Amino acid sequence: MIDLVAIFVLWGSLLLVAHTYALFPVLLGRLAKGRQPNTNVFAPNAPDLPAVDILLAVHNEEQVIEEKIRSTFHTTYPLDRLTLYIGSDNSQDQTNALVERLAAKYPGVRFRPFYQRTGKPGVIEALAQEATAPVLVLTDANVFFETDTIYQLVKHFRNPVIGQVGGNIINPEHRREGISGQEKAYLERENMIKYQEGVVWGAMIGAFGGCFAVRRRAYHPAPASFLVDDFYISMAVLRDGYQAINELEAVCYEDVSDRVTEEFRRKARISAGNFQNLRVFRGLLLPLWNGRAFALWSHKVLRWYTPQLLLLMLLANVVLVVRGAGWFYQLSLLGQVGMLALVGFDWLMRRVGFHSRILRFITHFYSMNAALLLGYWRYLRGVKTTVWQPTQRFQQAK
């Protein structure tokens, strides 16, 4: 009986991990083949293009804030229908001074400094209360727009069933030593999955927080205690019955960290916030045959629980080997332990200046799953604060 349970746990966990990382993307690609995205859109020069309010929360962003403001207003979208609301969450560097100086050049800037740390959800909600446009664009300071990014996001709101449109964020790959190459590959894959979910079911499961647009009527602010406001906003759109899609032509660029430690910190924080959201939106997980629920389980929930599934696989495999289950399970245990050992091997090779892209992908996979597990533990203990520090950028990998 113990052997049967261990076999079931091992193969069941493996199947669930394989589904979220491999089987679901393949199935989704087949379902999306030949389907067309939304065509009920505003023309580029349509006289009824809606007014747009862009919401931006910043904290100590002196490195990027000038380029962010310039890229926002260097746009094909009519400037008389565009307002950029910036909330500075008690920045202690030159962010406030830079924004105030640029506000004189760009009349569409509305600046609100906060003199005590509030947290991103609180800043965004304060800005949203000031905003009046029928379309909101939420973005991050280190995400830079192409000239037509705003139009590509907003054009879909001519279709009344669409409540949210995600942007296509592109990461540059900096250097072999770090993990920006792995982050770039991950983001490209995620962009395509989100696009295909929108095409097949009208249910993109979570826009990238760095750039997305939402219909004001479909906008629900995240609670102040939540760490990940963008996923809350995305799920609330679907809960209200609107469609959410990803627009690959809405291109923008985000600089990412090359450091494993920086991405680990960021993903652990996101992980804790994801489980906060899962508790609130658990009703969207049923019925299983609904496309929205199937995508949520396949794309997000199983991935968030992959660390636990990997541990269950390892434990079940150990039990089978101890109980003499045979050479196959001995070999599979060796494979699991060997994959973990390759993370250490990659670290050693990195110290002597040797960099393998394959080894770095293995390091990236296990380190990010460790971050997910840490985030889950923090969620169980209770989130203490939503105050954040921007991810360090423009770095040498360490």
WOZISUL-V824658 format. One record per residue. N is the residue number from 0. RES is the residue in one letter. PHI is phi as a letter, one per 30 degrees, with the letter a starting at -180 (999 if undefined). OMEGA is omega in radians with two decimals (NA if undefined). Layout:
[[N;RES;PHI;OMEGA] [N;RES;PHI;OMEGA]]
This chain:
[[0;M;999;3.12] [1;I;d;3.13] [2;D;d;-3.13] [3;L;d;3.12] [4;V;d;-3.13] [5;A;d;3.12] [6;I;d;3.12] [7;F;d;-3.14] [8;V;d;-3.12] [9;L;d;-3.06] [10;W;d;3.08] [11;G;d;3.12] [12;S;d;3.12] [13;L;d;-3.14] [14;L;d;-3.14] [15;L;d;3.09] [16;V;d;3.11] [17;A;d;-3.14] [18;H;d;-3.05] [19;T;d;-3.07] [20;Y;c;-3.04] [21;A;b;-3.02] [22;L;d;-3.13] [23;F;d;3.10] [24;P;e;3.13] [25;V;d;3.12] [26;L;d;-3.14] [27;L;d;3.10] [28;G;d;3.11] [29;R;d;3.14] [30;L;d;-3.09] [31;A;d;-3.07] [32;K;d;3.11] [33;G;i;3.13] [34;R;d;-3.09] [35;Q;c;3.05] [36;P;d;3.13] [37;N;e;3.12] [38;T;c;3.12] [39;N;d;-2.99] [40;V;b;3.01] [41;F;d;2.99] [42;A;d;-3.08] [43;P;e;-3.10] [44;N;c;-3.11] [45;A;d;-3.13] [46;P;d;-3.11] [47;D;c;3.01] [48;L;e;-3.05] [49;P;d;2.99] [50;A;d;-3.07] [51;V;b;3.00] [52;D;c;-3.14] [53;I;c;-3.08] [54;L;c;-3.06] [55;L;b;3.02] [56;A;c;-3.09] [57;V;b;2.99] [58;H;b;3.13] [59;N;h;-3.10] [60;E;c;-3.10] [61;E;d;-3.14] [62;Q;d;-2.95] [63;V;b;-2.94] [64;I;d;3.12] [65;E;d;-3.14] [66;E;d;3.12] [67;K;d;-3.12] [68;I;d;-3.12] [69;R;d;-3.12] [70;S;d;3.12] [71;T;d;-3.08] [72;F;c;3.00] [73;H;d;-2.93] [74;T;b;3.04] [75;T;d;-3.11] [76;Y;d;-3.12] [77;P;e;-3.06] [78;L;d;3.14] [79;D;d;3.10] [80;R;c;-3.02] [81;L;b;3.07] [82;T;b;3.12] [83;L;c;3.09] [84;Y;c;-3.14] [85;I;c;3.04] [86;G;c;-3.13] [87;S;c;-3.05] [88;D;d;3.10] [89;N;h;3.10] [90;S;d;-3.10] [91;Q;c;3.10] [92;D;c;-3.09] [93;Q;c;-3.10] [94;T;e;-3.06] [95;N;d;-3.13] [96;A;d;3.14] [97;L;d;3.13] [98;V;d;-3.13] [99;E;d;3.11] [100;R;d;-3.11] [101;L;d;3.11] [102;A;d;3.10] [103;A;d;-3.13] [104;K;d;-3.09] [105;Y;c;-3.08] [106;P;d;3.13] [107;G;d;3.14] [108;V;d;3.00] [109;R;c;-3.00] [110;F;c;3.10] [111;R;b;3.08] [112;P;d;3.01] [113;F;c;-3.01] [114;Y;c;2.95] [115;Q;b;3.14] [116;R;d;-3.05] [117;T;c;-3.00] [118;G;j;-3.05] [119;K;e;-3.14] [120;P;e;3.14] [121;G;d;3.12] [122;V;d;-3.13] [123;I;d;-3.13] [124;E;d;3.09] [125;A;d;3.10] [126;L;d;-3.13] [127;A;d;3.12] [128;Q;d;3.09] [129;E;d;-3.06] [130;A;d;-3.09] [131;T;b;-3.04] [132;A;d;3.11] [133;P;d;3.11] [134;V;b;3.07] [135;L;c;3.00] [136;V;c;3.10] [137;L;c;-3.03] [138;T;a;3.11] [139;D;c;-3.03] [140;A;d;-3.08] [141;N;c;3.12] [142;V;c;-3.03] [143;F;c;-3.04] [144;F;d;2.82] [145;E;d;-3.07] [146;T;d;-3.11] [147;D;c;-3.09] [148;T;e;-3.08] [149;I;d;3.10] [150;Y;d;-3.10] [151;Q;d;3.07] [152;L;d;-2.95] [153;V;d;-3.02] [154;K;e;-3.06] [155;H;d;-3.08] [156;F;d;2.94] [157;R;d;3.10] [158;N;d;-3.02] [159;P;d;-3.12] [160;V;d;-3.10] [161;I;d;-3.12] [162;G;c;-3.10] [163;Q;b;3.09] [164;V;b;3.12] [165;G;c;3.10] [166;G;c;3.12] [167;N;c;-3.08] [168;I;d;-3.14] [169;I;c;3.09] [170;N;c;2.98] [171;P;d;3.04] [172;E;c;-2.99] [173;H;d;-3.01] [174;R;a;-3.06] [175;R;d;-3.02] [176;E;d;-3.02] [177;G;c;-3.10] [178;I;c;-3.13] [179;S;d;3.09] [180;G;d;3.12] [181;Q;d;3.09] [182;E;d;3.11] [183;K;d;3.13] [184;A;d;3.12] [185;Y;d;-3.09] [186;L;d;3.11] [187;E;d;3.12] [188;R;d;3.13] [189;E;d;3.11] [190;N;e;-3.13] [191;M;d;3.12] [192;I;d;3.14] [193;K;d;3.10] [194;Y;d;-3.10] [195;Q;d;3.06] [196;E;e;3.11] [197;G;d;-3.14] [198;V;d;-3.05] [199;V;d;-3.01] [200;W;b;-3.00] [201;G;i;-3.02] [202;A;b;2.97] [203;M;d;-3.07] [204;I;c;3.05] [205;G;j;3.03] [206;A;d;2.99] [207;F;d;-3.05] [208;G;d;-3.10] [209;G;d;-3.11] [210;C;a;3.00] [211;F;a;3.11] [212;A;c;-3.14] [213;V;b;3.07] [214;R;d;-3.06] [215;R;e;-3.14] [216;R;d;-3.13] [217;A;c;-3.09] [218;Y;d;3.03] [219;H;b;-3.10] [220;P;d;3.05] [221;A;d;3.04] [222;P;e;-3.08] [223;A;d;-3.11] [224;S;d;-3.07] [225;F;c;-3.11] [226;L;d;-3.04] [227;V;c;-3.08] [228;D;d;-3.07] [229;D;d;3.13] [230;F;d;3.07] [231;Y;e;-3.13] [232;I;d;3.14] [233;S;d;-3.12] [234;M;d;3.11] [235;A;d;3.07] [236;V;d;-3.14] [237;L;d;3.12] [238;R;d;3.13] [239;D;d;3.11] [240;G;j;3.07] [241;Y;d;3.02] [242;Q;c;3.06] [243;A;b;-3.07] [244;I;b;3.07] [245;N;c;-3.13] [246;E;c;-3.08] [247;L;d;3.12] [248;E;d;3.10] [249;A;d;-2.99] [250;V;d;2.98] [251;C;b;-2.99] [252;Y;b;-3.13] [253;E;b;3.04] [254;D;d;-3.12] [255;V;b;3.12] [256;S;d;2.99] [257;D;d;-3.03] [258;R;d;3.06] [259;V;e;-3.08] [260;T;d;3.14] [261;E;d;3.12] [262;E;d;3.09] [263;F;d;-3.14] [264;R;d;-3.11] [265;R;d;-3.09] [266;K;d;3.06] [267;A;d;3.11] [268;R;d;3.12] [269;I;d;-3.13] [270;S;e;3.11] [271;A;e;3.12] [272;G;d;3.12] [273;N;d;-3.13] [274;F;d;2.98] [275;Q;e;-3.13] [276;N;d;-3.13] [277;L;d;3.12] [278;R;d;-3.10] [279;V;d;-3.02] [280;F;c;-3.14] [281;R;d;3.10] [282;G;d;3.13] [283;L;d;-3.13] [284;L;d;-3.13] [285;L;b;-0.12] [286;P;d;-3.04] [287;L;d;-3.10] [288;W;d;3.05] [289;N;d;-3.09] [290;G;e;3.13] [291;R;d;3.14] [292;A;d;3.13] [293;F;d;3.13] [294;A;d;-3.14] [295;L;d;3.08] [296;W;d;-2.99] [297;S;d;-3.03] [298;H;d;-2.98] [299;K;c;-2.95] [300;V;d;3.13] [301;L;d;3.11] [302;R;d;3.12] [303;W;d;-3.14] [304;Y;c;3.12] [305;T;e;3.10] [306;P;e;3.12] [307;Q;d;3.11] [308;L;d;3.10] [309;L;d;3.11] [310;L;d;3.09] [311;L;d;3.09] [312;M;e;-3.12] [313;L;d;-3.14] [314;L;d;3.14] [315;A;d;3.14] [316;N;d;3.09] [317;V;d;3.13] [318;V;e;-3.12] [319;L;d;3.13] [320;V;d;3.12] [321;V;d;-3.12] [322;R;d;3.02] [323;G;i;-3.07] [324;A;d;3.07] [325;G;k;-3.01] [326;W;d;-3.09] [327;F;d;-3.11] [328;Y;d;2.99] [329;Q;d;3.13] [330;L;d;3.14] [331;S;d;3.08] [332;L;d;3.10] [333;L;d;3.12] [334;G;d;3.14] [335;Q;d;3.12] [336;V;d;3.13] [337;G;d;3.10] [338;M;d;3.09] [339;L;d;3.13] [340;A;d;3.13] [341;L;d;3.06] [342;V;d;3.08] [343;G;d;3.12] [344;F;d;3.09] [345;D;d;3.12] [346;W;d;3.14] [347;L;d;-3.14] [348;M;d;3.12] [349;R;d;-3.13] [350;R;d;-3.13] [351;V;c;3.04] [352;G;j;3.10] [353;F;c;-3.08] [354;H;b;3.12] [355;S;c;-3.13] [356;R;d;3.14] [357;I;d;3.11] [358;L;d;-3.13] [359;R;d;3.05] [360;F;d;3.10] [361;I;d;3.08] [362;T;d;-3.12] [363;H;d;-3.11] [364;F;d;-3.07] [365;Y;d;3.14] [366;S;d;3.13] [367;M;d;3.04] [368;N;d;3.02] [369;A;d;3.09] [370;A;d;3.08] [371;L;e;-3.13] [372;L;d;3.10] [373;L;d;3.10] [374;G;d;3.10] [375;Y;d;3.11] [376;W;d;3.11] [377;R;d;3.09] [378;Y;d;-3.14] [379;L;d;3.14] [380;R;d;-3.13] [381;G;j;-3.14] [382;V;d;-3.05] [383;K;c;-3.07] [384;T;a;3.06] [385;T;c;3.10] [386;V;d;-3.06] [387;W;b;2.98] [388;Q;c;3.13] [389;P;e;3.05] [390;T;d;3.11] [391;Q;d;-3.10] [392;R;b;3.11] [393;F;h;-3.01] [394;Q;c;2.85] [395;Q;d;3.12] [396;A;d;3.09] [397;K;b;NA]]
